[in-house]
Amino acid sequence: MDTELKDKEFIEKIKSLSFHITPDKERLPLGSGSRGRFIDSKETGGMSILVPSFGALEKEEVDYVVEEAIYQEKERVKTAEPRLTKVALQNVITETMKAPAGKRKKTLEQITKEGMR
């Protein structure tokens, strides 16, 4: 009976201990570096950017590649010339909206007739 009591005390002590088990890091296919990064199009102003690493690159290397990719995308968007059709439609809409509310249809028809000539 004495050993049974000691066993119960021992089990209660073990239950009262708080264990903090740290999970192992997830194994990446090529190493233990960064997973990579995805940059949304809102941040770049153009297309989205994905820099996959799969553990082959460290976080600082991924950040460097992302920084350069964002710079290149912003330059690409900045130097892109607006299309002529888009500019023409913007001008037509602007002129139509300047006209009084009752005369917008007439103004639009007038602009489109002039453009057809």
VEXKOLVEX-317304 format. One record per residue: residue in one letter; x, y, z of N, C-alpha, C, O in turn. Coordinates in steps of 0.02 Angstrom, whole numbers. Layout:
// VEXKOLVEX-317304
<res->A | n_px->X | n_py->Y | n_pz->Z | ca_px->X | ca_py->Y | ca_pz->Z | c_px->X | c_py->Y | c_pz->Z | o_px->X | o_py->Y | o_pz->Z>
...
END
This chain:
// VEXKOLVEX-317304
<res->M | n_px->41 | n_py->-59 | n_pz->0 | ca_px->0 | ca_py->0 | ca_pz->0 | c_px->43 | c_py->62 | c_pz->0 | o_px->24 | o_py->114 | o_pz->-29>
<res->D | n_px->101 | n_py->58 | n_pz->32 | ca_px->146 | ca_py->115 | ca_pz->36 | c_px->172 | c_py->134 | c_pz->-33 | o_px->177 | o_py->193 | o_pz->-49>
<res->T | n_px->188 | n_py->85 | n_pz->-73 | ca_px->213 | ca_py->100 | ca_pz->-141 | c_px->157 | c_py->128 | c_pz->-185 | o_px->170 | o_py->169 | o_pz->-229>
<res->E | n_px->96 | n_py->105 | n_pz->-172 | ca_px->40 | ca_py->131 | ca_pz->-211 | c_px->29 | c_py->205 | c_pz->-197 | o_px->13 | o_py->243 | o_pz->-243>
<res->L | n_px->37 | n_py->227 | n_pz->-136 | ca_px->31 | ca_py->297 | ca_pz->-117 | c_px->87 | c_py->338 | c_pz->-149 | o_px->75 | o_py->394 | o_pz->-172>
<res->K | n_px->147 | n_py->311 | n_pz->-149 | ca_px->203 | ca_py->346 | ca_pz->-179 | c_px->193 | c_py->354 | c_pz->-254 | o_px->210 | o_py->405 | o_pz->-283>
<res->D | n_px->165 | n_py->303 | n_pz->-284 | ca_px->152 | ca_py->307 | ca_pz->-356 | c_px->101 | c_py->361 | c_pz->-372 | o_px->109 | o_py->399 | o_pz->-420>
<res->K | n_px->50 | n_py->366 | n_pz->-331 | ca_px->-2 | ca_py->417 | ca_pz->-342 | c_px->28 | c_py->487 | c_pz->-332 | o_px->13 | o_py->533 | o_pz->-370>
<res->E | n_px->69 | n_py->495 | n_pz->-282 | ca_px->102 | ca_py->560 | ca_pz->-270 | c_px->147 | c_py->578 | c_pz->-329 | o_px->149 | o_py->635 | o_pz->-352>
<res->F | n_px->183 | n_py->528 | n_pz->-353 | ca_px->228 | ca_py->539 | ca_pz->-409 | c_px->189 | c_py->560 | c_pz->-472 | o_px->209 | o_py->605 | o_pz->-508>
<res->I | n_px->133 | n_py->526 | n_pz->-484 | ca_px->92 | ca_py->542 | ca_pz->-542 | c_px->63 | c_py->613 | c_pz->-535 | o_px->60 | o_py->649 | o_pz->-585>
<res->E | n_px->42 | n_py->632 | n_pz->-476 | ca_px->15 | ca_py->700 | ca_pz->-465 | c_px->69 | c_py->753 | c_pz->-476 | o_px->55 | o_py->806 | o_pz->-503>
<res->K | n_px->130 | n_py->738 | n_pz->-454 | ca_px->185 | ca_py->786 | ca_pz->-465 | c_px->199 | c_py->794 | c_pz->-540 | o_px->210 | o_py->850 | o_pz->-564>
<res->I | n_px->198 | n_py->740 | n_pz->-576 | ca_px->210 | ca_py->743 | ca_pz->-648 | c_px->154 | c_py->783 | c_pz->-682 | o_px->168 | o_py->823 | o_pz->-727>
<res->K | n_px->92 | n_py->773 | n_pz->-661 | ca_px->36 | ca_py->810 | ca_pz->-690 | c_px->42 | c_py->885 | c_pz->-677 | o_px->22 | o_py->925 | o_pz->-718>
<res->S | n_px->69 | n_py->903 | n_pz->-619 | ca_px->73 | ca_py->973 | ca_pz->-601 | c_px->130 | c_py->1010 | c_pz->-637 | o_px->130 | o_py->1071 | o_pz->-641>
<res->L | n_px->178 | n_py->972 | n_pz->-663 | ca_px->233 | ca_py->1005 | ca_pz->-699 | c_px->207 | c_py->1032 | c_pz->-765 | o_px->166 | o_py->1001 | o_pz->-799>
<res->S | n_px->231 | n_py->1090 | n_pz->-783 | ca_px->211 | ca_py->1119 | ca_pz->-848 | c_px->267 | c_py->1108 | c_pz->-898 | o_px->323 | o_py->1130 | o_pz->-889>
<res->F | n_px->250 | n_py->1073 | n_pz->-950 | ca_px->299 | ca_py->1060 | ca_pz->-1002 | c_px->287 | c_py->1108 | c_pz->-1059 | o_px->230 | o_py->1122 | o_pz->-1078>
<res->H | n_px->340 | n_py->1133 | n_pz->-1086 | ca_px->335 | ca_py->1177 | ca_pz->-1144 | c_px->375 | c_py->1143 | c_pz->-1200 | o_px->436 | o_py->1146 | o_pz->-1202>
<res->I | n_px->339 | n_py->1112 | n_pz->-1244 | ca_px->371 | ca_py->1077 | ca_pz->-1298 | c_px->371 | c_py->1123 | c_pz->-1359 | o_px->318 | o_py->1145 | o_pz->-1381>
<res->T | n_px->429 | n_py->1137 | n_pz->-1385 | ca_px->434 | ca_py->1179 | ca_pz->-1444 | c_px->430 | c_py->1134 | c_pz->-1506 | o_px->467 | o_py->1085 | o_pz->-1511>
<res->P | n_px->386 | n_py->1151 | n_pz->-1551 | ca_px->381 | ca_py->1110 | ca_pz->-1611 | c_px->443 | c_py->1118 | c_pz->-1655 | o_px->473 | o_py->1172 | o_pz->-1657>
<res->D | n_px->461 | n_py->1066 | n_pz->-1689 | ca_px->517 | ca_py->1070 | ca_pz->-1735 | c_px->500 | c_py->1116 | c_pz->-1793 | o_px->442 | o_py->1121 | o_pz->-1813>
<res->K | n_px->551 | n_py->1149 | n_pz->-1819 | ca_px->540 | ca_py->1191 | ca_pz->-1878 | c_px->521 | c_py->1147 | c_pz->-1936 | o_px->544 | o_py->1090 | o_pz->-1943>
<res->E | n_px->477 | n_py->1173 | n_pz->-1978 | ca_px->457 | ca_py->1135 | ca_pz->-2037 | c_px->516 | c_py->1128 | c_pz->-2084 | o_px->552 | o_py->1176 | o_pz->-2096>
<res->R | n_px->525 | n_py->1070 | n_pz->-2109 | ca_px->581 | ca_py->1057 | ca_pz->-2155 | c_px->563 | c_py->1082 | c_pz->-2224 | o_px->512 | o_py->1062 | o_pz->-2253>
<res->L | n_px->604 | n_py->1126 | n_pz->-2251 | ca_px->593 | ca_py->1151 | ca_pz->-2318 | c_px->633 | c_py->1109 | c_pz->-2368 | o_px->682 | o_py->1078 | o_pz->-2348>
<res->P | n_px->612 | n_py->1105 | n_pz->-2431 | ca_px->644 | ca_py->1059 | ca_pz->-2478 | c_px->718 | c_py->1071 | c_pz->-2489 | o_px->756 | o_py->1024 | o_pz->-2498>
<res->L | n_px->739 | n_py->1134 | n_pz->-2488 | ca_px->809 | ca_py->1148 | ca_pz->-2507 | c_px->852 | c_py->1172 | c_pz->-2449 | o_px->913 | o_py->1181 | o_pz->-2459>
<res->G | n_px->826 | n_py->1184 | n_pz->-2392 | ca_px->866 | ca_py->1208 | ca_pz->-2336 | c_px->823 | c_py->1233 | c_pz->-2280 | o_px->764 | o_py->1217 | o_pz->-2276>
<res->S | n_px->852 | n_py->1274 | n_pz->-2237 | ca_px->815 | ca_py->1298 | ca_pz->-2180 | c_px->808 | c_py->1374 | c_pz->-2181 | o_px->797 | o_py->1405 | o_pz->-2129>
<res->G | n_px->814 | n_py->1404 | n_pz->-2240 | ca_px->808 | ca_py->1477 | ca_pz->-2245 | c_px->736 | c_py->1500 | c_pz->-2250 | o_px->691 | o_py->1470 | o_pz->-2220>
<res->S | n_px->725 | n_py->1554 | n_pz->-2287 | ca_px->659 | ca_py->1584 | ca_pz->-2292 | c_px->616 | c_py->1546 | c_pz->-2342 | o_px->641 | o_py->1514 | o_pz->-2388>
<res->R | n_px->550 | n_py->1550 | n_pz->-2331 | ca_px->503 | ca_py->1519 | ca_pz->-2378 | c_px->499 | c_py->1559 | c_pz->-2443 | o_px->489 | o_py->1530 | o_pz->-2496>
<res->G | n_px->507 | n_py->1624 | n_pz->-2438 | ca_px->498 | ca_py->1668 | ca_pz->-2495 | c_px->447 | c_py->1721 | c_pz->-2476 | o_px->425 | o_py->1725 | o_pz->-2419>
<res->R | n_px->428 | n_py->1763 | n_pz->-2525 | ca_px->380 | ca_py->1816 | ca_pz->-2511 | c_px->334 | c_py->1827 | c_pz->-2570 | o_px->353 | o_py->1816 | o_pz->-2628>
<res->F | n_px->273 | n_py->1850 | n_pz->-2555 | ca_px->225 | ca_py->1870 | ca_pz->-2606 | c_px->209 | c_py->1943 | c_pz->-2593 | o_px->189 | o_py->1962 | o_pz->-2538>
<res->I | n_px->217 | n_py->1984 | n_pz->-2644 | ca_px->202 | ca_py->2055 | ca_pz->-2639 | c_px->140 | c_py->2069 | c_pz->-2682 | o_px->139 | o_py->2054 | o_pz->-2742>
<res->D | n_px->89 | n_py->2098 | n_pz->-2651 | ca_px->26 | ca_py->2111 | ca_pz->-2685 | c_px->34 | c_py->2169 | c_pz->-2734 | o_px->79 | o_py->2211 | o_pz->-2726>
<res->S | n_px->-9 | n_py->2171 | n_pz->-2784 | ca_px->-5 | ca_py->2223 | ca_pz->-2835 | c_px->-18 | c_py->2292 | c_pz->-2807 | o_px->2 | o_py->2342 | o_pz->-2837>
<res->K | n_px->-52 | n_py->2297 | n_pz->-2750 | ca_px->-66 | ca_py->2362 | ca_pz->-2720 | c_px->-1 | c_py->2396 | c_pz->-2698 | o_px->5 | o_py->2457 | o_pz->-2702>
<res->E | n_px->47 | n_py->2357 | n_pz->-2676 | ca_px->110 | ca_py->2386 | ca_pz->-2652 | c_px->155 | c_py->2407 | c_pz->-2710 | o_px->192 | o_py->2456 | o_pz->-2704>
<res->T | n_px->152 | n_py->2371 | n_pz->-2766 | ca_px->196 | ca_py->2387 | ca_pz->-2822 | c_px->165 | c_py->2436 | c_pz->-2870 | o_px->202 | o_py->2471 | o_pz->-2906>
<res->G | n_px->99 | n_py->2440 | n_pz->-2872 | ca_px->67 | ca_py->2483 | ca_pz->-2921 | c_px->61 | c_py->2451 | c_pz->-2989 | o_px->34 | o_py->2482 | o_pz->-3035>
<res->G | n_px->84 | n_py->2391 | n_pz->-2996 | ca_px->81 | ca_py->2355 | ca_pz->-3059 | c_px->60 | c_py->2283 | c_pz->-3046 | o_px->8 | o_py->2270 | o_pz->-3015>
<res->M | n_px->100 | n_py->2236 | n_pz->-3070 | ca_px->85 | ca_py->2166 | ca_pz->-3061 | c_px->110 | c_py->2142 | c_pz->-2992 | o_px->154 | o_py->2172 | o_pz->-2962>
<res->S | n_px->81 | n_py->2087 | n_pz->-2969 | ca_px->103 | ca_py->2056 | ca_pz->-2906 | c_px->171 | c_py->2023 | c_pz->-2918 | o_px->188 | o_py->2005 | o_pz->-2974>
<res->I | n_px->209 | n_py->2014 | n_pz->-2863 | ca_px->275 | ca_py->1984 | ca_pz->-2867 | c_px->279 | c_py->1925 | c_pz->-2820 | o_px->258 | o_py->1930 | o_pz->-2762>
<res->L | n_px->304 | n_py->1868 | n_pz->-2844 | ca_px->315 | ca_py->1810 | ca_pz->-2803 | c_px->389 | c_py->1792 | c_pz->-2806 | o_px->416 | o_py->1782 | o_pz->-2860>
<res->V | n_px->421 | n_py->1789 | n_pz->-2748 | ca_px->491 | ca_py->1768 | ca_pz->-2744 | c_px->493 | c_py->1703 | c_pz->-2704 | o_px->495 | o_py->1705 | o_pz->-2643>
<res->P | n_px->493 | n_py->1645 | n_pz->-2738 | ca_px->495 | ca_py->1583 | ca_pz->-2702 | c_px->566 | c_py->1567 | c_pz->-2681 | o_px->613 | o_py->1580 | o_pz->-2718>
<res->S | n_px->575 | n_py->1539 | n_pz->-2622 | ca_px->642 | ca_py->1521 | ca_pz->-2598 | c_px->647 | c_py->1447 | c_pz->-2581 | o_px->699 | o_py->1416 | o_pz->-2593>
<res->F | n_px->594 | n_py->1419 | n_pz->-2553 | ca_px->593 | ca_py->1349 | ca_pz->-2532 | c_px->650 | c_py->1332 | c_pz->-2485 | o_px->672 | o_py->1275 | o_pz->-2482>
<res->G | n_px->674 | n_py->1382 | n_pz->-2448 | ca_px->728 | ca_py->1369 | ca_pz->-2400 | c_px->797 | c_py->1379 | c_pz->-2428 | o_px->846 | o_py->1374 | o_pz->-2390>
<res->A | n_px->804 | n_py->1392 | n_pz->-2492 | ca_px->871 | ca_py->1399 | ca_pz->-2522 | c_px->902 | c_py->1467 | c_pz->-2506 | o_px->963 | o_py->1473 | o_pz->-2503>
<res->L | n_px->861 | n_py->1519 | n_pz->-2496 | ca_px->886 | ca_py->1586 | ca_pz->-2482 | c_px->870 | c_py->1605 | c_pz->-2409 | o_px->820 | o_py->1582 | o_pz->-2381>
<res->E | n_px->912 | n_py->1645 | n_pz->-2381 | ca_px->899 | ca_py->1671 | ca_pz->-2314 | c_px->851 | c_py->1730 | c_pz->-2319 | o_px->839 | o_py->1756 | o_pz->-2374>
<res->K | n_px->824 | n_py->1752 | n_pz->-2263 | ca_px->774 | ca_py->1806 | ca_pz->-2263 | c_px->803 | c_py->1870 | c_pz->-2292 | o_px->768 | o_py->1905 | o_pz->-2330>
<res->E | n_px->864 | n_py->1887 | n_pz->-2276 | ca_px->895 | ca_py->1948 | ca_pz->-2301 | c_px->903 | c_py->1946 | c_pz->-2377 | o_px->894 | o_py->1996 | o_pz->-2411>
<res->E | n_px->919 | n_py->1886 | n_pz->-2404 | ca_px->926 | ca_py->1880 | ca_pz->-2476 | c_px->858 | c_py->1887 | c_pz->-2511 | o_px->854 | o_py->1919 | o_pz->-2564>
<res->V | n_px->807 | n_py->1858 | n_pz->-2482 | ca_px->740 | ca_py->1864 | ca_pz->-2511 | c_px->718 | c_py->1938 | c_pz->-2509 | o_px->690 | o_py->1963 | o_pz->-2558>
<res->D | n_px->731 | n_py->1972 | n_pz->-2453 | ca_px->713 | ca_py->2043 | ca_pz->-2448 | c_px->748 | c_py->2084 | c_pz->-2500 | o_px->719 | o_py->2130 | o_pz->-2529>
<res->Y | n_px->812 | n_py->2069 | n_pz->-2514 | ca_px->850 | ca_py->2106 | ca_pz->-2564 | c_px->820 | c_py->2095 | c_pz->-2634 | o_px->812 | o_py->2143 | o_pz->-2672>
<res->V | n_px->803 | n_py->2033 | n_pz->-2650 | ca_px->774 | ca_py->2018 | ca_pz->-2715 | c_px->706 | c_py->2052 | c_pz->-2722 | o_px->690 | o_py->2079 | o_pz->-2775>
<res->V | n_px->666 | n_py->2052 | n_pz->-2669 | ca_px->600 | ca_py->2083 | ca_pz->-2670 | c_px->607 | c_py->2159 | c_pz->-2680 | o_px->570 | o_py->2189 | o_pz->-2719>
<res->E | n_px->654 | n_py->2189 | n_pz->-2645 | ca_px->665 | ca_py->2261 | ca_pz->-2651 | c_px->682 | c_py->2280 | c_pz->-2723 | o_px->655 | o_py->2328 | o_pz->-2749>
<res->E | n_px->726 | n_py->2242 | n_pz->-2755 | ca_px->745 | ca_py->2256 | ca_pz->-2824 | c_px->687 | c_py->2243 | c_pz->-2871 | o_px->677 | o_py->2281 | o_pz->-2919>
<res->A | n_px->648 | n_py->2191 | n_pz->-2859 | ca_px->590 | ca_py->2176 | ca_pz->-2902 | c_px->537 | c_py->2231 | c_pz->-2897 | o_px->507 | o_py->2249 | o_pz->-2947>
<res->I | n_px->526 | n_py->2256 | n_pz->-2837 | ca_px->478 | ca_py->2311 | ca_pz->-2828 | c_px->501 | c_py->2373 | c_pz->-2865 | o_px->462 | o_py->2406 | o_pz->-2898>
<res->Y | n_px->566 | n_py->2389 | n_pz->-2860 | ca_px->594 | ca_py->2446 | ca_pz->-2896 | c_px->584 | c_py->2439 | c_pz->-2971 | o_px->562 | o_py->2485 | o_pz->-3005>
<res->Q | n_px->600 | n_py->2379 | n_pz->-2998 | ca_px->593 | ca_py->2368 | ca_pz->-3070 | c_px->520 | c_py->2373 | c_pz->-3092 | o_px->506 | o_py->2400 | o_pz->-3145>
<res->E | n_px->474 | n_py->2346 | n_pz->-3052 | ca_px->403 | ca_py->2349 | ca_pz->-3069 | c_px->377 | c_py->2421 | c_pz->-3068 | o_px->338 | o_py->2440 | o_pz->-3111>
<res->K | n_px->399 | n_py->2461 | n_pz->-3019 | ca_px->378 | ca_py->2531 | ca_pz->-3016 | c_px->405 | c_py->2569 | c_pz->-3076 | o_px->371 | o_py->2613 | o_pz->-3103>
<res->E | n_px->466 | n_py->2555 | n_pz->-3096 | ca_px->495 | ca_py->2587 | ca_pz->-3155 | c_px->457 | c_py->2567 | c_pz->-3218 | o_px->444 | o_py->2609 | o_pz->-3262>
<res->R | n_px->439 | n_py->2504 | n_pz->-3223 | ca_px->402 | ca_py->2480 | ca_pz->-3281 | c_px->334 | c_py->2514 | c_pz->-3286 | o_px->313 | o_py->2535 | o_pz->-3341>
<res->V | n_px->300 | n_py->2521 | n_pz->-3230 | ca_px->234 | ca_py->2553 | ca_pz->-3230 | c_px->240 | c_py->2628 | c_pz->-3244 | o_px->199 | o_py->2657 | o_pz->-3278>
<res->K | n_px->293 | n_py->2658 | n_pz->-3216 | ca_px->302 | ca_py->2730 | ca_pz->-3225 | c_px->316 | c_py->2748 | c_pz->-3298 | o_px->291 | o_py->2798 | o_pz->-3323>
<res->T | n_px->356 | n_py->2707 | n_pz->-3332 | ca_px->375 | ca_py->2723 | ca_pz->-3401 | c_px->324 | c_py->2701 | c_pz->-3452 | o_px->330 | o_py->2719 | o_pz->-3510>
<res->A | n_px->274 | n_py->2663 | n_pz->-3432 | ca_px->223 | ca_py->2641 | ca_pz->-3480 | c_px->182 | c_py->2701 | c_pz->-3503 | o_px->156 | o_py->2739 | o_pz->-3462>
<res->E | n_px->176 | n_py->2709 | n_pz->-3568 | ca_px->138 | ca_py->2765 | ca_pz->-3595 | c_px->64 | c_py->2746 | c_pz->-3596 | o_px->46 | o_py->2689 | o_pz->-3610>
<res->P | n_px->21 | n_py->2795 | n_pz->-3582 | ca_px->-51 | ca_py->2780 | ca_pz->-3584 | c_px->-73 | c_py->2766 | c_pz->-3656 | o_px->-48 | o_py->2797 | o_pz->-3703>
<res->R | n_px->-119 | n_py->2722 | n_pz->-3665 | ca_px->-144 | ca_py->2705 | ca_pz->-3732 | c_px->-186 | c_py->2763 | c_pz->-3758 | o_px->-221 | o_py->2797 | o_pz->-3720>
<res->L | n_px->-182 | n_py->2773 | n_pz->-3823 | ca_px->-218 | ca_py->2829 | ca_pz->-3854 | c_px->-294 | c_py->2822 | c_pz->-3846 | o_px->-328 | o_py->2872 | o_pz->-3835>
<res->T | n_px->-319 | n_py->2762 | n_pz->-3852 | ca_px->-391 | ca_py->2751 | ca_pz->-3844 | c_px->-414 | c_py->2771 | c_pz->-3774 | o_px->-467 | o_py->2802 | o_pz->-3766>
<res->K | n_px->-374 | n_py->2751 | n_pz->-3724 | ca_px->-392 | ca_py->2767 | ca_pz->-3655 | c_px->-393 | c_py->2843 | c_pz->-3645 | o_px->-439 | o_py->2870 | o_pz->-3613>
<res->V | n_px->-343 | n_py->2877 | n_pz->-3671 | ca_px->-340 | ca_py->2950 | ca_pz->-3664 | c_px->-398 | c_py->2983 | c_pz->-3700 | o_px->-428 | o_py->3030 | o_pz->-3673>
<res->A | n_px->-415 | n_py->2958 | n_pz->-3759 | ca_px->-471 | ca_py->2987 | ca_pz->-3797 | c_px->-536 | c_py->2977 | c_pz->-3760 | o_px->-577 | o_py->3023 | o_pz->-3757>
<res->L | n_px->-547 | n_py->2918 | n_pz->-3732 | ca_px->-609 | ca_py->2906 | ca_pz->-3695 | c_px->-612 | c_py->2949 | c_pz->-3632 | o_px->-666 | o_py->2973 | o_pz->-3613>
<res->Q | n_px->-556 | n_py->2959 | n_pz->-3599 | ca_px->-555 | ca_py->3002 | ca_pz->-3540 | c_px->-574 | c_py->3073 | c_pz->-3559 | o_px->-610 | o_py->3107 | o_pz->-3522>
<res->N | n_px->-549 | n_py->3097 | n_pz->-3615 | ca_px->-565 | ca_py->3164 | ca_pz->-3638 | c_px->-640 | c_py->3170 | c_pz->-3655 | o_px->-671 | o_py->3220 | o_pz->-3638>
<res->V | n_px->-668 | n_py->3119 | n_pz->-3688 | ca_px->-739 | ca_py->3120 | ca_pz->-3706 | c_px->-781 | c_py->3122 | c_pz->-3642 | o_px->-829 | o_py->3160 | o_pz->-3638>
<res->I | n_px->-764 | n_py->3080 | n_pz->-3593 | ca_px->-802 | ca_py->3079 | ca_pz->-3531 | c_px->-797 | c_py->3145 | c_pz->-3494 | o_px->-847 | o_py->3170 | o_pz->-3468>
<res->T | n_px->-737 | n_py->3174 | n_pz->-3492 | ca_px->-728 | ca_py->3239 | ca_pz->-3459 | c_px->-771 | c_py->3293 | c_pz->-3491 | o_px->-805 | o_py->3330 | o_pz->-3456>
<res->E | n_px->-769 | n_py->3296 | n_pz->-3557 | ca_px->-808 | ca_py->3348 | ca_pz->-3592 | c_px->-883 | c_py->3336 | c_pz->-3583 | o_px->-922 | o_py->3383 | o_pz->-3576>
<res->T | n_px->-904 | n_py->3273 | n_pz->-3583 | ca_px->-975 | ca_py->3257 | ca_pz->-3575 | c_px->-998 | c_py->3276 | c_pz->-3504 | o_px->-1053 | o_py->3303 | o_pz->-3496>
<res->M | n_px->-957 | n_py->3263 | n_pz->-3454 | ca_px->-976 | ca_py->3279 | ca_pz->-3385 | c_px->-976 | c_py->3354 | c_pz->-3372 | o_px->-1009 | o_py->3377 | o_pz->-3326>
<res->K | n_px->-939 | n_py->3393 | n_pz->-3412 | ca_px->-938 | ca_py->3466 | ca_pz->-3404 | c_px->-1004 | c_py->3497 | c_pz->-3428 | o_px->-1024 | o_py->3550 | o_pz->-3404>
<res->A | n_px->-1038 | n_py->3463 | n_pz->-3474 | ca_px->-1100 | ca_py->3490 | ca_pz->-3501 | c_px->-1155 | c_py->3488 | c_pz->-3448 | o_px->-1153 | o_py->3446 | o_pz->-3403>
<res->P | n_px->-1204 | n_py->3533 | n_pz->-3453 | ca_px->-1260 | ca_py->3531 | ca_pz->-3405 | c_px->-1298 | c_py->3465 | c_pz->-3409 | o_px->-1295 | o_py->3430 | o_pz->-3460>
<res->A | n_px->-1333 | n_py->3448 | n_pz->-3356 | ca_px->-1365 | ca_py->3383 | ca_pz->-3350 | c_px->-1413 | c_py->3367 | c_pz->-3408 | o_px->-1416 | o_py->3310 | o_pz->-3429>
<res->G | n_px->-1450 | n_py->3413 | n_pz->-3433 | ca_px->-1498 | ca_py->3400 | ca_pz->-3487 | c_px->-1466 | c_py->3396 | c_pz->-3555 | o_px->-1499 | o_py->3372 | o_pz->-3602>
<res->K | n_px->-1405 | n_py->3419 | n_pz->-3563 | ca_px->-1374 | ca_py->3424 | ca_pz->-3630 | c_px->-1315 | c_py->3377 | c_pz->-3639 | o_px->-1277 | o_py->3384 | o_pz->-3687>
<res->R | n_px->-1307 | n_py->3329 | n_pz->-3595 | ca_px->-1249 | ca_py->3284 | ca_pz->-3600 | c_px->-1254 | c_py->3237 | c_pz->-3660 | o_px->-1205 | o_py->3225 | o_pz->-3694>
<res->K | n_px->-1314 | n_py->3212 | n_pz->-3673 | ca_px->-1322 | ca_py->3167 | ca_pz->-3730 | c_px->-1307 | c_py->3203 | c_pz->-3795 | o_px->-1273 | o_py->3176 | o_pz->-3839>
<res->K | n_px->-1331 | n_py->3265 | n_pz->-3800 | ca_px->-1319 | ca_py->3304 | ca_pz->-3861 | c_px->-1244 | c_py->3318 | c_pz->-3869 | o_px->-1217 | o_py->3314 | o_pz->-3924>
<res->T | n_px->-1211 | n_py->3335 | n_pz->-3814 | ca_px->-1139 | ca_py->3348 | ca_pz->-3815 | c_px->-1101 | c_py->3285 | c_pz->-3836 | o_px->-1054 | o_py->3289 | o_pz->-3877>
<res->L | n_px->-1120 | n_py->3228 | n_pz->-3809 | ca_px->-1087 | ca_py->3165 | ca_pz->-3827 | c_px->-1096 | c_py->3149 | c_pz->-3901 | o_px->-1048 | o_py->3129 | o_pz->-3934>
<res->E | n_px->-1156 | n_py->3157 | n_pz->-3926 | ca_px->-1168 | ca_py->3145 | ca_pz->-3997 | c_px->-1127 | c_py->3192 | c_pz->-4041 | o_px->-1101 | o_py->3172 | o_pz->-4093>
<res->Q | n_px->-1122 | n_py->3255 | n_pz->-4020 | ca_px->-1084 | ca_py->3304 | ca_pz->-4057 | c_px->-1009 | c_py->3285 | c_pz->-4059 | o_px->-976 | o_py->3289 | o_pz->-4111>
<res->I | n_px->-983 | n_py->3263 | n_pz->-4002 | ca_px->-912 | ca_py->3244 | ca_pz->-3999 | c_px->-899 | c_py->3183 | c_pz->-4042 | o_px->-849 | o_py->3180 | o_pz->-4078>
<res->T | n_px->-944 | n_py->3133 | n_pz->-4039 | ca_px->-933 | ca_py->3072 | ca_pz->-4078 | c_px->-941 | c_py->3085 | c_pz->-4153 | o_px->-906 | o_py->3053 | o_pz->-4193>
<res->K | n_px->-985 | n_py->3130 | n_pz->-4173 | ca_px->-992 | ca_py->3147 | ca_pz->-4244 | c_px->-928 | c_py->3181 | c_pz->-4269 | o_px->-906 | o_py->3168 | o_pz->-4325>
<res->E | n_px->-900 | n_py->3225 | n_pz->-4228 | ca_px->-838 | ca_py->3260 | ca_pz->-4248 | c_px->-780 | c_py->3211 | c_pz->-4254 | o_px->-737 | o_py->3218 | o_pz->-4297>
<res->G | n_px->-780 | n_py->3162 | n_pz->-4211 | ca_px->-726 | ca_py->3112 | ca_pz->-4211 | c_px->-731 | c_py->3066 | c_pz->-4271 | o_px->-681 | o_py->3038 | o_pz->-4292>
<res->M | n_px->-791 | n_py->3057 | n_pz->-4299 | ca_px->-800 | ca_py->3012 | ca_pz->-4356 | c_px->-775 | c_py->3044 | c_pz->-4420 | o_px->-760 | o_py->3008 | o_pz->-4468>
<res->R | n_px->-770 | n_py->3109 | n_pz->-4422 | ca_px->-749 | ca_py->3143 | ca_pz->-4484 | c_px->-677 | c_py->3132 | c_pz->-4499 | o_px->-651 | o_py->3158 | o_pz->-4549>
END
